[in-house]
Amino acid sequence: MTEEKKSLKRTLVGKVVSDKRAKTITVLIERRVKHPIYGKIVMKSSKYHAHDEEGQYKMGDIVEITEGRPISKTKSWVATRLVQKASVV
């Protein structure tokens, strides 16, 4: 029996909002949550710095990031795969 091991690391999907730093991208994660008192659906967002070794992800791309070991003071996520390429306008 060969079973695939379930990864315990968190994965998130978001949009690359900055690729100016070397080997680092900034990913914006947006999620919809219900307001605890008013019940309205509101957008919450978080920015994460992710490691991009080859510099292959550009601004506007939708990428998947995975939790990893701390690489620097603010960077402990790694960009794992490209979900959708940025559309050229």
VEXROTI-854877 format. One record per atom (N, C-alpha, C, O): atom name; x negated, z negated, y negated; residue in one letter. Coordinates in pm, 1 decimal, always signed. Atoms other than C-alpha are relative to their C-alpha. Layout:
BEGIN
+------+----------+----------+----------+-----+
! atom !        u !        w !        v ! res !
+------+----------+----------+----------+-----+
!   CA !        X !        Z !        Y !   A !
...
+------+----------+----------+----------+-----+
REM end
This chain:
BEGIN
+------+----------+----------+----------+-----+
! atom !        u !        w !        v ! res !
+------+----------+----------+----------+-----+
!    N !    -83.1 !     +0.0 !   +118.8 !   M !
!   CA !     +0.0 !     +0.0 !     +0.0 !   M !
!    C !    -87.5 !     +0.0 !   -125.0 !   M !
!    O !   -165.1 !    -92.8 !   -147.4 !   M !
!    N !    +72.0 !     -4.5 !   +126.5 !   T !
!   CA !   -146.6 !   +106.6 !   -330.6 !   T !
!    C !    +99.9 !    -19.5 !   -113.0 !   T !
!    O !   +180.5 !    +68.7 !   -142.6 !   T !
!    N !    -90.9 !    +32.5 !   +109.5 !   E !
!   CA !    +37.5 !    -60.7 !   -614.8 !   E !
!    C !    -73.2 !     +8.2 !   -132.2 !   E !
!    O !   -189.4 !    -31.1 !   -143.0 !   E !
!    N !    +57.8 !     -6.5 !   +133.1 !   E !
!   CA !    -25.2 !     +5.1 !   -979.8 !   E !
!    C !     +7.6 !   -137.5 !    -63.4 !   E !
!    O !   +114.0 !   -199.4 !    -65.2 !   E !
!    N !     +0.8 !   +132.2 !    +62.0 !   K !
!   CA !   -132.1 !   -313.5 !  -1158.0 !   K !
!    C !    +63.1 !     +7.2 !   -138.1 !   K !
!    O !    +28.7 !    +94.3 !   -218.0 !   K !
!    N !    -64.7 !     +7.2 !   +130.6 !   K !
!   CA !    +87.7 !   -404.7 !  -1454.9 !   K !
!    C !    -97.8 !    -64.7 !    -97.6 !   K !
!    O !   -148.4 !   -174.3 !    -73.5 !   K !
!    N !    +92.3 !    +52.0 !   +100.9 !   S !
!   CA !   -128.2 !   -451.6 !  -1763.9 !   S !
!    C !    +65.6 !   -115.1 !    -75.6 !   S !
!    O !   +182.6 !   -106.3 !   -112.9 !   S !
!    N !    -50.5 !   +113.8 !    +74.9 !   L !
!   CA !    -85.7 !   -786.4 !  -1936.9 !   L !
!    C !    -22.6 !    +17.1 !   -149.5 !   L !
!    O !    +22.2 !    -65.6 !   -229.0 !   L !
!    N !    +28.4 !    -23.9 !   +140.6 !   K !
!   CA !   -205.9 !   -638.5 !  -2265.9 !   K !
!    C !   +121.4 !    +63.5 !    -67.5 !   K !
!    O !   +190.5 !   +146.8 !     -8.8 !   K !
!    N !   -112.3 !    -56.5 !    +75.5 !   R !
!   CA !    +52.4 !   -560.1 !  -2534.1 !   R !
!    C !    -34.6 !   +140.4 !    -46.8 !   R !
!    O !   -149.7 !   +169.3 !    -79.5 !   R !
!    N !    +17.8 !   -133.2 !    +55.5 !   T !
!   CA !   +100.3 !   -199.4 !  -2639.5 !   T !
!    C !   +106.6 !    +22.4 !   -106.0 !   T !
!    O !   +221.6 !    -18.6 !    -90.1 !   T !
!    N !    -90.6 !    -30.9 !   +110.6 !   L !
!   CA !   +257.8 !    -80.5 !  -2964.4 !   L !
!    C !    -15.9 !   +146.7 !    -36.9 !   L !
!    O !   -122.3 !   +205.2 !    -16.7 !   L !
!    N !     +4.8 !   -138.7 !    +44.7 !   V !
!   CA !   +343.0 !   +264.3 !  -3100.1 !   V !
!    C !    +29.9 !     +2.5 !   -149.4 !   V !
!    O !   +129.6 !    -54.1 !   -194.4 !   V !
!    N !    -19.0 !     -4.4 !   +143.8 !   G !
!   CA !   +304.9 !   +337.2 !  -3470.1 !   G !
!    C !    -68.5 !   +119.3 !    -63.4 !   G !
!    O !   -129.1 !   +202.3 !     +4.4 !   G !
!    N !    +51.1 !   -113.0 !    +76.9 !   K !
!   CA !   +196.3 !   +576.2 !  -3743.1 !   K !
!    C !   -132.7 !    -35.7 !    -65.7 !   K !
!    O !   -147.8 !   -145.0 !   -120.3 !   K !
!    N !   +129.6 !    +19.8 !    +64.6 !   V !
!   CA !   -162.1 !   +612.5 !  -3868.4 !   V !
!    C !    +19.7 !    +19.6 !   -150.8 !   V !
!    O !    +61.0 !   +126.7 !   -195.3 !   V !
!    N !    -15.7 !     -7.6 !   +145.1 !   V !
!   CA !   -156.7 !   +534.9 !  -4242.2 !   V !
!    C !   -134.4 !     +9.7 !    -71.8 !   V !
!    O !   -138.1 !    +40.5 !   -191.0 !   V !
!    N !   +132.4 !    -13.9 !    +60.3 !   S !
!   CA !   -534.2 !   +532.7 !  -4303.8 !   S !
!    C !   -102.8 !    +28.6 !   +108.7 !   S !
!    O !   -101.5 !    -33.0 !   +215.2 !   S !
!    N !   +111.2 !    -29.3 !    -92.1 !   D !
!   CA !   -838.0 !   +685.9 !  -4131.9 !   D !
!    C !   -131.3 !    +11.2 !    -77.2 !   D !
!    O !   -222.9 !    +82.4 !    -36.0 !   D !
!    N !   +115.9 !    -10.0 !    +88.7 !   K !
!   CA !  -1092.9 !   +635.7 !  -4410.5 !   K !
!    C !   -123.9 !    -71.7 !    +54.1 !   K !
!    O !   -236.2 !    -27.0 !    +30.6 !   K !
!    N !   +113.9 !    +76.0 !    -51.4 !   R !
!   CA !  -1311.4 !   +377.9 !  -4233.4 !   R !
!    C !    -58.7 !    +64.5 !   +125.0 !   R !
!    O !    +12.0 !   +130.6 !   +201.0 !   R !
!    N !    +65.7 !    -55.7 !   -117.8 !   A !
!   CA !  -1564.7 !   +478.3 !  -3970.5 !   A !
!    C !    +46.1 !    -74.1 !   +125.5 !   A !
!    O !    +41.6 !   -197.0 !   +131.1 !   A !
!    N !    -42.8 !    +52.3 !   -130.6 !   K !
!   CA !  -1431.9 !   +427.1 !  -3614.5 !   K !
!    C !   +119.0 !    -95.6 !     -7.1 !   K !
!    O !   +142.5 !   -171.3 !    +87.2 !   K !
!    N !   -114.4 !    +88.8 !    +15.6 !   T !
!   CA !  -1122.6 !   +244.8 !  -3748.0 !   T !
!    C !   +117.2 !    +76.4 !    -59.7 !   T !
!    O !   +100.6 !   +156.5 !   -151.7 !   T !
!    N !   -121.7 !    -53.8 !    +59.4 !   I !
!   CA !   -764.4 !   +348.7 !  -3813.0 !   I !
!    C !    +93.7 !   -116.3 !    -30.4 !   I !
!    O !    +88.9 !   -219.9 !    +36.0 !   I !
!    N !   -101.9 !    +98.8 !    +32.2 !   T !
!   CA !   -484.0 !   +151.2 !  -3976.0 !   T !
!    C !   +132.8 !    +55.1 !    +48.6 !   T !
!    O !   +172.1 !   +165.7 !    +11.5 !   T !
!    N !   -124.8 !    -45.3 !    -60.9 !   V !
!   CA !   -156.5 !   +173.9 !  -3782.7 !   V !
!    C !   +114.7 !    -85.8 !    -51.5 !   V !
!    O !   +108.3 !   -208.6 !    -47.1 !   V !
!    N !   -119.6 !    +67.6 !    +49.6 !   L !
!   CA !   +183.1 !    +86.5 !  -3933.0 !   L !
!    C !   +103.5 !     -4.3 !   +111.7 !   L !
!    O !   +145.1 !    +99.5 !   +163.3 !   L !
!    N !   -100.8 !    +20.3 !   -103.8 !   I !
!   CA !   +428.4 !    -59.4 !  -3680.7 !   I !
!    C !   +128.3 !    -43.5 !    -69.6 !   I !
!    O !   +129.7 !   -144.8 !   -139.5 !   I !
!    N !   -129.0 !    +35.9 !    +59.0 !   E !
!   CA !   +792.9 !    -63.3 !  -3790.7 !   E !
!    C !    +97.2 !    -36.0 !   +111.2 !   E !
!    O !   +103.9 !    +31.6 !   +213.9 !   E !
!    N !    -99.9 !    +40.7 !    -98.7 !   R !
!   CA !  +1065.4 !   -247.3 !  -3602.4 !   R !
!    C !   +127.4 !    -40.8 !    -71.4 !   R !
!    O !   +124.0 !    -86.6 !   -185.6 !   R !
!    N !   -129.8 !    +33.9 !    +56.1 !   R !
!   CA !  +1434.8 !   -305.1 !  -3662.0 !   R !
!    C !    +46.3 !   -131.9 !    +60.5 !   R !
!    O !    +53.3 !   -145.7 !   +182.7 !   R !
!    N !    -47.6 !   +130.7 !    -46.7 !   V !
!   CA !  +1560.2 !   -664.7 !  -3640.6 !   V !
!    C !   +127.5 !    -37.1 !    -74.7 !   V !
!    O !   +151.1 !     +6.8 !   -187.2 !   V !
!    N !   -123.9 !    +46.4 !    +60.9 !   K !
!   CA !  +1891.2 !   -828.6 !  -3711.8 !   K !
!    C !    -30.7 !   -123.1 !    -84.6 !   K !
!    O !    -98.2 !   -215.1 !    -38.3 !   K !
!    N !    +21.4 !   +114.0 !    +89.0 !   H !
!   CA !  +1888.0 !  -1067.8 !  -4008.7 !   H !
!    C !    +70.1 !   -122.0 !    +59.3 !   H !
!    O !   +186.0 !   -112.7 !    +99.6 !   H !
!    N !    -57.6 !   +117.2 !    -67.5 !   P !
!   CA !  +1946.2 !  -1422.6 !  -3875.9 !   P !
!    C !   +128.9 !    -53.5 !    -63.1 !   P !
!    O !   +214.5 !   -105.9 !     +8.1 !   P !
!    N !   -119.5 !    +54.3 !    +66.1 !   I !
!   CA !  +2209.9 !  -1518.2 !  -4136.7 !   I !
!    C !   +104.3 !   +107.6 !    -26.2 !   I !
!    O !   +222.0 !    +90.3 !     +5.5 !   I !
!    N !    -95.6 !   -100.3 !    +45.4 !   Y !
!   CA !  +2365.4 !  -1197.6 !  -4267.0 !   Y !
!    C !    +36.7 !   +103.7 !   +105.8 !   Y !
!    O !   +136.4 !   +174.5 !    +91.5 !   Y !
!    N !    -33.7 !    -91.6 !   -108.0 !   G !
!   CA !  +2356.4 !   -993.1 !  -3947.9 !   G !
!    C !    -35.7 !   +145.5 !    -25.7 !   G !
!    O !    -16.2 !   +229.7 !    +61.9 !   G !
!    N !    +37.3 !   -137.7 !    +31.8 !   K !
!   CA !  +2231.4 !   -678.3 !  -4123.9 !   K !
!    C !   -130.1 !    +37.0 !    +71.7 !   K !
!    O !   -219.7 !    -45.9 !    +87.2 !   K !
!    N !   +122.9 !    -48.9 !    -62.4 !   I !
!   CA !  +1970.0 !   -466.4 !  -3946.5 !   I !
!    C !    -99.2 !    +32.3 !   -111.3 !   I !
!    O !    -69.7 !   +113.0 !   -199.5 !   I !
!    N !   +103.1 !    -22.7 !   +101.2 !   V !
!   CA !  +1649.9 !   -474.2 !  -4155.1 !   V !
!    C !   -128.0 !    +48.6 !    +67.7 !   V !
!    O !   -152.5 !    +19.4 !   +184.8 !   V !
!    N !   +126.9 !    -51.2 !    -51.7 !   M !
!   CA !  +1313.4 !   -299.4 !  -4111.2 !   M !
!    C !   -111.3 !    -99.8 !    -31.0 !   M !
!    O !   -128.6 !   -140.5 !   -145.9 !   M !
!    N !   +118.6 !    +83.9 !    +16.3 !   K !
!   CA !  +1009.6 !   -521.4 !  -4057.4 !   K !
!    C !   -119.7 !    +86.9 !    +35.7 !   K !
!    O !   -113.1 !   +167.4 !   +128.6 !   K !
!    N !   +117.3 !    -81.4 !    -29.3 !   S !
!   CA !   +662.4 !   -369.6 !  -4066.9 !   S !
!    C !   -125.5 !    -86.2 !     +3.7 !   S !
!    O !   -134.4 !   -189.1 !    -63.2 !   S !
!    N !   +129.8 !    +65.7 !    -11.6 !   S !
!   CA !   +310.8 !   -477.0 !  -3972.1 !   S !
!    C !   -107.4 !   +107.0 !     +6.5 !   S !
!    O !    -85.4 !   +215.1 !    +61.0 !   S !
!    N !   +113.2 !    -92.0 !     -6.8 !   K !
!   CA !    -26.8 !   -308.8 !  -4014.9 !   K !
!    C !   -107.4 !    -60.8 !    +89.4 !   K !
!    O !   -139.4 !   -179.1 !    +77.9 !   K !
!    N !   +106.8 !    +43.5 !    -89.6 !   Y !
!   CA !   -295.4 !   -332.1 !  -3748.1 !   Y !
!    C !   -118.6 !    +94.0 !    -15.5 !   Y !
!    O !   -101.3 !   +214.7 !    -32.0 !   Y !
!    N !   +120.5 !    -81.3 !     -2.9 !   H !
!   CA !   -654.9 !   -212.5 !  -3755.3 !   H !
!    C !    -33.8 !    +24.0 !   +146.1 !   H !
!    O !    -40.4 !    -70.2 !   +225.0 !   H !
!    N !    +28.1 !    -35.5 !   -138.9 !   A !
!   CA !   -738.1 !    -27.6 !  -3434.2 !   A !
!    C !   -131.6 !    +76.9 !     +8.6 !   A !
!    O !   -168.0 !   +150.7 !    -82.9 !   A !
!    N !   +128.4 !    -65.7 !    -22.8 !   H !
!   CA !  -1068.1 !    +96.5 !  -3292.0 !   H !
!    C !    +22.7 !   +143.0 !    +47.4 !   H !
!    O !    +99.6 !   +167.1 !   +140.4 !   H !
!    N !     -9.7 !   -142.4 !    -32.4 !   D !
!   CA !  -1103.7 !   +476.8 !  -3277.2 !   D !
!    C !   -142.5 !    +52.8 !     +9.1 !   D !
!    O !   -198.1 !    +99.2 !    -90.5 !   D !
!    N !   +141.8 !    -29.6 !    -20.1 !   E !
!   CA !  -1447.0 !   +552.4 !  -3130.3 !   E !
!    C !    -39.0 !   +141.0 !    -44.0 !   E !
!    O !   -139.3 !   +158.0 !   -113.2 !   E !
!    N !    +36.4 !   -138.6 !    +30.9 !   E !
!   CA !  -1444.3 !   +933.8 !  -3166.0 !   E !
!    C !    +51.7 !    +46.3 !   -136.0 !   E !
!    O !    +11.5 !   +152.9 !   -182.8 !   E !
!    N !    -58.2 !    -41.5 !   +127.0 !   G !
!   CA !  -1248.0 !   +946.1 !  -3492.6 !   G !
!    C !    +96.2 !   +116.5 !    +17.3 !   G !
!    O !   +106.0 !   +203.3 !    -69.5 !   G !
!    N !    -87.3 !   -113.8 !    -32.4 !   Q !
!   CA !   -993.4 !  +1178.0 !  -3330.1 !   Q !
!    C !   +139.6 !    -10.7 !    -60.1 !   Q !
!    O !   +209.8 !    +90.0 !    -68.7 !   Q !
!    N !   -134.7 !    +16.7 !    +54.7 !   Y !
!   CA !   -677.1 !  +1032.0 !  -3486.7 !   Y !
!    C !     -3.6 !    +11.6 !   -151.9 !   Y !
!    O !    -89.2 !    -46.9 !   -218.1 !   Y !
!    N !     -4.4 !    -25.7 !   +143.7 !   K !
!   CA !   -582.1 !  +1145.7 !  -3836.0 !   K !
!    C !   +127.2 !    -59.2 !    -60.3 !   K !
!    O !   +217.2 !   -102.4 !    +11.6 !   K !
!    N !   -113.7 !    +54.7 !    +71.3 !   M !
!   CA !   -335.3 !  +1030.6 !  -4101.2 !   M !
!    C !   +128.9 !    +73.0 !    +37.9 !   M !
!    O !   +131.9 !   +196.0 !    +42.5 !   M !
!    N !   -128.4 !    -58.2 !    -35.4 !   G !
!   CA !    +27.8 !  +1086.1 !  -4000.9 !   G !
!    C !    +24.8 !    +10.3 !   +148.7 !   G !
!    O !   +139.0 !    +30.3 !   +190.1 !   G !
!    N !    -17.0 !     -4.4 !   -145.2 !   D !
!   CA !    -34.8 !  +1087.5 !  -3624.1 !   D !
!    C !    +77.2 !   -122.6 !    +48.5 !   D !
!    O !    +65.9 !   -230.8 !     -9.2 !   D !
!    N !    -65.2 !   +111.9 !    -67.8 !   I !
!   CA !   +185.3 !   +870.8 !  -3402.6 !   I !
!    C !    -87.9 !    -34.3 !   +120.4 !   I !
!    O !   -109.2 !    +50.0 !   +207.5 !   I !
!    N !    +92.5 !    +40.3 !   -105.9 !   V !
!   CA !    -46.0 !   +672.9 !  -3171.3 !   V !
!    C !    +48.2 !   -126.3 !    +70.2 !   V !
!    O !   +131.1 !   -201.2 !    +18.5 !   V !
!    N !    -25.1 !   +123.6 !    -75.0 !   E !
!   CA !    -27.3 !   +402.0 !  -2906.8 !   E !
!    C !   -126.0 !    -85.0 !     -9.1 !   E !
!    O !   -236.6 !    -36.1 !    +14.2 !   E !
!    N !   +114.5 !    +91.0 !     +6.3 !   I !
!   CA !   -250.6 !    +98.0 !  -2956.2 !   I !
!    C !    +19.5 !   -111.1 !   +102.7 !   I !
!    O !   +132.1 !   -152.2 !   +130.9 !   I !
!    N !     -1.9 !   +103.5 !   -102.7 !   T !
!   CA !   -339.5 !   -164.0 !  -2695.9 !   T !
!    C !    -85.8 !   -116.7 !    -45.1 !   T !
!    O !   -190.3 !    -98.0 !   -107.5 !   T !
!    N !    +72.8 !   +121.5 !    +32.1 !   E !
!   CA !   -453.4 !   -522.1 !  -2741.2 !   E !
!    C !   -133.4 !     -0.4 !    +74.5 !   E !
!    O !   -140.6 !    +39.2 !   +190.9 !   E !
!    N !   +131.5 !     +5.0 !    -63.2 !   G !
!   CA !   -822.9 !   -572.3 !  -2671.2 !   G !
!    C !    -78.4 !   -119.7 !    -49.3 !   G !
!    O !    -23.9 !   -210.0 !   -112.8 !   G !
!    N !    +85.0 !   +110.1 !    +46.6 !   R !
!   CA !  -1114.0 !   -801.4 !  -2737.2 !   R !
!    C !    -26.5 !    +16.2 !   -149.2 !   R !
!    O !    -19.1 !   +128.1 !   -199.9 !   R !
!    N !    +31.3 !    -13.0 !   +142.4 !   P !
!   CA !  -1202.5 !   -880.6 !  -3101.2 !   P !
!    C !   -126.6 !    +83.7 !    -20.9 !   P !
!    O !   -232.1 !    +53.2 !    +34.7 !   P !
!    N !   +112.3 !    -88.9 !    +28.1 !   I !
!   CA !  -1429.5 !   -602.7 !  -3230.5 !   I !
!    C !    -62.2 !    -36.7 !   -133.6 !   I !
!    O !   -183.5 !    -25.6 !   -151.5 !   I !
!    N !    +48.5 !    +48.1 !   +128.8 !   S !
!   CA !  -1456.0 !   -731.9 !  -3587.9 !   S !
!    C !    +96.1 !   -107.8 !    -48.4 !   S !
!    O !   +182.8 !   -152.8 !    +26.5 !   S !
!    N !    -83.9 !   +106.8 !    +55.5 !   K !
!   CA !  -1291.7 !   -987.5 !  -3816.7 !   K !
!    C !   +148.7 !    +37.1 !     +3.8 !   K !
!    O !   +232.4 !    -47.7 !    +34.8 !   K !
!    N !   -140.3 !    -40.6 !     +7.3 !   T !
!   CA !   -969.6 !   -785.6 !  -3850.9 !   T !
!    C !    +42.5 !    +94.9 !   +111.5 !   T !
!    O !   +160.0 !   +130.9 !   +119.6 !   T !
!    N !    -29.3 !   -105.3 !    -97.7 !   K !
!   CA !   -990.2 !   -544.3 !  -3555.9 !   K !
!    C !     -5.2 !    -52.0 !   +143.1 !   K !
!    O !   -112.2 !    -84.7 !   +194.4 !   K !
!    N !     -3.5 !    +40.5 !   -141.1 !   S !
!   CA !   -874.3 !   -644.1 !  -3207.4 !   S !
!    C !    +97.9 !    +86.4 !    +79.5 !   S !
!    O !   +149.1 !    +43.8 !   +183.1 !   S !
!    N !    -85.3 !    -97.0 !    -68.8 !   W !
!   CA !   -665.6 !   -339.5 !  -3107.9 !   W !
!    C !    -80.6 !   +127.0 !    +20.9 !   W !
!    O !   -172.4 !   +156.2 !    -55.8 !   W !
!    N !    +69.2 !   -123.9 !    -31.6 !   V !
!   CA !   -781.0 !    -12.0 !  -2950.2 !   V !
!    C !   +103.8 !   +112.0 !     +9.0 !   V !
!    O !   +205.5 !    +97.5 !    +76.9 !   V !
!    N !    -88.7 !   -116.6 !     -8.0 !   A !
!   CA !   -614.5 !   +327.3 !  -3001.2 !   A !
!    C !    -18.9 !    +63.8 !   +137.3 !   A !
!    O !   -129.7 !   +104.0 !   +172.9 !   A !
!    N !    +11.7 !    -48.4 !   -137.8 !   T !
!   CA !   -535.7 !   +448.7 !  -2648.6 !   T !
!    C !    +42.6 !   +144.7 !    +18.4 !   T !
!    O !    -22.4 !   +218.5 !    +92.5 !   T !
!    N !    -42.8 !   -138.6 !    -20.0 !   R !
!   CA !   -342.2 !   +774.7 !  -2675.9 !   R !
!    C !    +78.6 !    +52.2 !   -119.8 !   R !
!    O !   +136.1 !    -23.8 !   -197.8 !   R !
!    N !    -76.0 !    -68.0 !   +104.3 !   L !
!   CA !   -187.4 !  +1027.3 !  -2911.4 !   L !
!    C !   +140.0 !    +26.3 !    +52.5 !   L !
!    O !   +156.2 !    +91.1 !   +155.9 !   L !
!    N !   -139.3 !    -22.1 !    -39.3 !   V !
!   CA !   +192.8 !  +1026.5 !  -2889.3 !   V !
!    C !    +50.8 !   +129.3 !    -62.5 !   V !
!    O !   +112.3 !   +211.8 !     +4.9 !   V !
!    N !    -45.7 !   -119.5 !    +71.5 !   Q !
!   CA !   +262.9 !  +1292.3 !  -3153.7 !   Q !
!    C !    -97.6 !    +33.3 !   -111.0 !   Q !
!    O !   -137.7 !    -53.9 !   -188.1 !   Q !
!    N !    +90.9 !    -46.4 !   +105.4 !   K !
!   CA !    +36.2 !  +1498.7 !  -3377.9 !   K !
!    C !    +74.6 !     +6.6 !   -132.8 !   K !
!    O !   +194.8 !    +33.2 !   -135.0 !   K !
!    N !    -60.4 !     -6.5 !   +132.7 !   A !
!   CA !   +101.3 !  +1488.0 !  -3753.6 !   A !
!    C !    +45.5 !   +142.2 !    -29.4 !   A !
!    O !    -25.9 !   +238.5 !     -1.4 !   A !
!    N !    -51.8 !   -132.9 !    +34.4 !   S !
!   CA !   +317.8 !  +1775.3 !  -3874.2 !   S !
!    C !    -60.5 !    +45.7 !   -133.4 !   S !
!    O !    -66.1 !    -31.4 !   -229.2 !   S !
!    N !    +60.2 !    -56.7 !   +120.6 !   V !
!   CA !   +152.9 !  +2001.0 !  -4133.4 !   V !
!    C !   +112.6 !    +54.0 !    -88.8 !   V !
!    O !   +193.1 !   +136.1 !    -45.0 !   V !
!    N !   -105.5 !    -43.2 !    +92.0 !   V !
!   CA !   +375.8 !  +2051.5 !  -4438.3 !   V !
!    C !    -50.8 !   +109.0 !    -91.0 !   V !
!    O !    +23.7 !   +158.4 !   -175.6 !   V !
+------+----------+----------+----------+-----+
REM end
